[in-house]
Amino acid sequence: MSQIFAYTMALALSETIAMTALTKYAKSYNTYYLIAGSVLYGIVIPYMIISSLNFTGIGTVNLLWNILTTVSMIIIGYSLFNEKLNHLHLVSLLLGVCSIIILYFADDK
């Protein structure tokens, strides 16, 4: 189970970096951000998905990937792009972390 968490965390990190780069591109039109985001979405992320499927099914991979990416993007948006957080964002972060914990125990058995 720890291998799938490592792969999905790397997958979520790759997507977080790609999304951050594309957001920076949208604000600055710096071509390097566009290239970085495109390479991550076009090469690295598909490779990480295929690698993670060697350890578990697509449902588990997709759930972990989406939750980890959502949590990280809320944090990045708040810290780097000065986006506002309200109580519903914080509740969603808490629920996301709880669902990862539940999934860990469900797959551990």
Secondary structure, DSSP 8 states (H G I E B T S, - for coil): -HHHHHHHHHHHHHHHHHHHHHHHHHHH--HHHHHHHHHIIIIIHHHHHHHHTTTS-HHHHHHHHHHHHHHHHHHHHHHHS-----HHHHHHHHHHHHHHHHHHHHHH-
